[in-house]
Each structure stands twice: as structure tokens, then as C-alpha cells.
Amino acid sequence: MSDPIGSGVTEGQAGRNLPPLRLHVPEPPARPGESADFTHFDIPAADAAPRPDETAQPGDMRDLAYGLVRVLDEDGAAVGAWNPKLPPETHLRMLRYMALTRAFDARMFRAQRQGKTSFYMKSTGEEAVSIGAALALARDDMCFPSYRQQGILLARDWPLVDMMNQIYSNTGDRLKGRQLPIMYSAREAGFFSISGNLTTQYPQAVGWAMASAARGDTRIAATWCGEGSTAEGDFHSACTFASVYRAPVIMNVVNNQWAISSFSGFAGAEATTFAARAVGYGIAGLRVDGNDILAVYAATRWAADRARANGGPTLIEHFTYRVEGHSTSDDPTAYRSAEESSLWPLGDPIARLKAHCITLGIWDEDRHAAMDKELAELVRDAAREAEKNGILGHGLHHPMESMFEDVFEEMPWHLKEQQQQMLDEWKAAGL
Amino acid sequence: MSMTDTLIETPADVQQMNMIQAINSAMDVMMDRDPTVVVMGEDVGFFGGVFRATAGLQAKHGKNRVFDTPITECGIIGVAVGMGAYGLRPVPEIQFADYIYPALDQLVSEAARLRYRSAGEFIAPMTVRSPFGGGIFGGQTHSQSPEGIFTHCSGIKTVIPSTPYDAKGLLIAAIEDNDPTIFFEPKRIYNGPFDGHYDTPAKSWAGHADAQVPAGYYRIPLGKARIAREGQALTILCYGTMVHVVENTVAAHGVDAEIIDLRSLVPLDIDTIEESVRKTGRCLIVHEATRTSGFGAELLAQVQERCFYHLEAPIERVTGFDTPYPHSLEWAYFPGPVRIREAINKIMKD
């Protein structure tokens, strides 16, 4: 046998009666041009998952890390032990916030394509994950989101114009145009500054929760990351800290199947579930149908009640699907089957709740169409308002010298000197 | 902040302390004054730290405020960022500066950038204590001086004391500061000043003027250097352990050097440096860290930019070599009296 890389390994193996070792490099089920096939998915019945008491020991509820907490069945009925039995108005609030998120995403994605900003990230298909959690948490619980939880801000009624000002990096941007679009920060909404470095928010959320517990507070923390970035060391550091100190924190893994172009297999999905990461840490783990907002709500409420009762952390895997590209910077048809999103066996979160509301007799197609139209106008009007403060690259930004502010609480001499030098150079150049 | 060296205590409260005791006292004083101050790190709780810097703090202030952590520096700093966002003032310990690298993302991308990226909505008012530097036969994983990594990053302060008195006053100022601060403690001089002669008996801090430390609260402002020795012939810029090595070498050599203990690298006391070099016309920079892109390179550039027409000789650097910190050859690596003396001779020749 030839040895193209000259390692000498094949030579050394000669005469040894052992099979050659093989490296397993995961491959997704379908690439562009291929048919998506989800028939191998094991989807338990909607009423199959038992609901343990919030004080259950993690070791007594391990099956829930491998099953799937569901509420809405295939016929649009709410069934099983996890049914949160919410009043009609809560269903309609959920529906409206999810539809608002989708309308906001559509408008801002288009704004990026129109050259009004540099970047955008939609959450299409994943709206239930953010909205369900936000409505299950208390308004003053602290959220440490990743970049696709814009639904939390919307569900906390944060002004659309404020979010858009950030996306446009304009004069109205409270973050002074310093952050990539969608990297919001809203302290008053209990929404921590988003980092572009993945999963750094996980140990931070645990630290916030530890502080809350150490101070005898009653507020809890929640955090989100994608399945791909569970591979980061921060995730595992956070799980260890959360377990060790029984921190009042909810750790959400949004398993939307894709990390840019890398399918979940590159984060370990071929071997086990992401909720199963909880088992090794002795943390309560729940695997939830992330496209079922009632299930997301019920699981979050369970974890929040558990945390508030000093029962410690919960890791929740939200099993969902990223319908659009990772961001405006990638084309998903270049790396995955175009059929996947339409064939996703757990459907669309808005369509499912809508069907449920119609089944309940509290909603109908006409009202839904009217709501979509109203929300599109709401978002359009907000965008027009925000654009009065400027769009990216058209001059309406914070003053140049503001670049040097907030590096430190007080500007040290070397930054003052650099600031002055910049201004002098521009002045000398006649600009 | 306009701060001055304010001694609140009466002289009767002054005690003899080594650097460990002074650092311990700083944390104790701050935990008494501010209920949001928390101390955390590997082995810092019941045991009191591998260098004993946190001894007695858990017994006095309780486990909610002084606690052991899992062995994950990334987790320690990440948790400290979250605690800071909550409103606490964490003082995490990284057991050796050599172990700080797993925490680098949380320090550089998170703690150091939080105020900026949130336009002041969230801050990271943490003080990261960590023993650094060599001279204790620690090999390459217990001897490094990584201060240049942090001075290179925007949004973080870097402070290095050289005496028990400074250690306490600077640590209190760092804890009170609302920006993240790296507080590197020169572990070779924890228990006594070091003259650079490793083969002579170790000295203790007993009897040293700078080991007379007030028992209570006082602070030394960050960004204010200390003139350790006034002189006319040349200026020597140094910090940490090297202040003592330089002082002894200068004394033995009989040269009238002005020795500036920088105390804080960011913010840097450029006025004191500039004034001194303009006076002496000669400048030597001494640090233990590796040479290329070390903090000495920045000092050299600053002095060149500001004092070029006052210089009588090229600026010299005596630093660690660009190799990993060796174990058996530690004293060949360490920028000791021989190398410092040679550099002084070279500068004074011109």
C-alpha cells in the first residue's frame, strides 16, 4: 500500500493483523439538489412525556433529556401533562408577538438587501423559542441571549424604533453605532448586551444567577445559545458552575440544526441529544419541541419555578429548524437541501398556534390576515421613523470623537491624545 | 477620578506587613466597606489560596462572599462578568498568571469591551488578581509575565505593585475602580524584596520602609508612578520585582540613576516618565517579560516620540528572552544584575 503522506504508518502496520482505523467526519442527510428525508426522526406522541414535579431530582427525570416535551398534537389540540392550560388572551398574545417578530425580521432583512445596513439575522421558524420563554419568565428576570432572540425584546414591548436605530447604527442608536446590527443591549428590558463571540453569555448568566442567590434576591437568569456553540468551553464551564452552586438559571440550547453551514452533527448530534449534556452535570434536562410555543412556555415555566424554589438550574434543548440562512451573509441553498424547511416534521410555530387558536374558536383566518397586515404596517411605520435618524453609511452617525468614549469610565490621556490627533488630522485635511 | 494618597489611619495603625498580608488586608478592608465585593477563585476559600493571600477571609466574610471555584478560568471570569452585571464587585483570583489564557476571551472580548459595546449600560468592575513572574523555579507554566497581552487590549487596566504599601493601596484603588483591572502580583517578592542575587539568602520585608502598612483604608491612584530613587545620570523604567533588582544593581554600581516604578502600565504615568528622561537624557527599560512586543517596546516608542531631542544615547531594553521560561536555566533567563549593569555601561558610554 502506498503512503501518500509519508507518515510511515502503513509500513509499520505491515504484518499486523488489525483493521485500519477510520476517521468519522459527519455528513448531513441531504446536500443541495438532494431530497430531504426526515422519516427517520423519532417524534414521540404529543402527550407522551411525563411531567415531573419541579422538585424532581435530575437523576429521576433523565428520560426527558432524550424524549420530546410536546403539547400541541398533529390536530392542533393541546394535550398531555405539559399542557399549560393558558387563558385565551395569552394564546393570542403569543400569536401576535410571534407574528410581530416575523414581520420585523422580514422588514429588516429587506432593509439590509436595500443597502440600509450591513447585516441582519432572521429568526424565522424559531419565534416560539424566544416568545414562549419571554412570556413564561417574569419581566425582571435577566436574559443573556444569543443573537437570534430578538423575540425577547419584542415580547417585553421594547420600542421597535429603538431596535431599528441599533440596526441602522444611526444617531438614535443608544449603543452609539458601536455594535454590529442586532447585537442589542437593553438593561431596562432585562436584556444583556449581546456578544458576537459565541456562548460567552453562558457563564455570565450563571454568574448573574449566583449573585442573585448570594444576595437573597428572587430574580432568576436565563441564557440562550445555539447547538453548534455548545462545543465552546464556555458552555461546559457554565454547566459546571451552574451545577456546583445550584444556580437559579435556565440554560437554553436552541437546536436549529444548522450552525452556518455545519449541521448539528458537528456539535455531537449524531451521538446524543443536546439536552443530554445535562445528565453528565447532574442538571435537570428537558428536550422540547421548539416549534410548539405551549411546550416552550410549559418547560420554561417548569424550570423557572424550579429555580425560584432553589431547585437549581435546568438545561432545555429546543428542537427546532432554522428556516432561513444563518445571516444576510450566507446562502443556505449552497450547503443544504432546499426542501428541508418545508418538510420539517414539526411544522411552523406560528401556523401551529394559529391552528390551535382556530380550533379553540378564539381566532379565524380573517383576523389572522388582518393582524399580519396591521403588524406589517406597524413595522413599516417604525422603520420610517428610525430612518429619519439615518441609515448606515449615509453620514448620520454619532460624532467621530465618540469613538473614544466608554472605553474606560474616564478617558485616560492616551485616548484623549489619539482623539485629538484624529480631529487635527481631519481638520488639516479640510474634512 | 481625582484621587490623592490619602492616609486615613493614624500612624498607630501602621503595621509591618509582607506583600501577601498587605493584599489580604486590602481585600479585607474592602469587604468591610462594600458589601458588593466578592472574592472567588481556585482554593481561595477555606484554604485561603495557594499563596495564602485570601487566608481568613471566608471565615470572616462568609461563603457567599468568599468561595472556591471549579478549575476553569474561563468560567471564573465569565461568572465574574455576570456578577458585575448584577451589581457586585468581584475580585477573582487566577492562581498563576500562566493559567490566565483560558480566560482570555472572557477578559478581552467581554469584560474589557462591555462598557463600550453597551454604551455604559453594563460594566465589568472586576479586579483580577494573579501572581506573575519568575524567580521561584516555577518552570514555564508558573513563571510567565503576560502583562503585554493585556496592555495591548483596549478597555482593561494593568497594575503591578512592587511593595507591600503599594500593593494594598493600589489593590484598593483597583477594586474601587469601575473598569476591569488586571492586578499582577510579583510572587518572587511576596515575602521579601529581591536584589537579583538568587544565590544569597532570601530577605524578608521586615524592617523595610515600604512594608510599614496602615491597617485600614487608603488608596494609591491608578496611573501615578513612584520615583523609587531620584537621580541625574539616567532614567530606568521598571515595575514589580525588577524595581528591587534595579535598585540593588544601581546601588552596587554607584550610578546616579533615577528609578521609576511604573506601578500601573495602563493607565501609564507618561508625565513622570517624560519629565525624568528630559532631565537625564538617557533611558533604560527593564522587564522580565519576553522582549518582542513586550511592554518595553511601547515605553521605548513613547520615550522616543516625546524625548528624542533630549536623548544622549539610544534607549536600551533589558528583558526576558523570547523563549519559554526555562527551569534549570532560570537565572540565565532572568534579567538580573549582570545584564542590567552591562546595559547601564552601554548607555553611559555615549
Interface residues (C-beta under 8 A of the other chain):
Chain A: M142 F144 R174 L175 K176 R178 Q179 M183 S185 A186 R187 F192 S193 S195 N197 T200 Y202 P203 Q204 A205 V206 G207 W208 A209 M210 A211 S212 A214 R215 A221 G233 D234 H236 S237 A238 T240 F241 V244 D406 V407 F408 E409 E410 P412 W413 H414
Chain B: M1 V38 N64 R65 T69 P70 T72 C74 G75 I77 G78 V79 A80 V81 G82 M83 G84 A85 Y86 G87 L88 P90 P102 D105 Q106 S109 E110 L114 R115 Y116 R117 S118 A119 G120 E121 F122 I123 S154 G155 K157 D177 N178 D179 G223 V266 P267 L268 I270
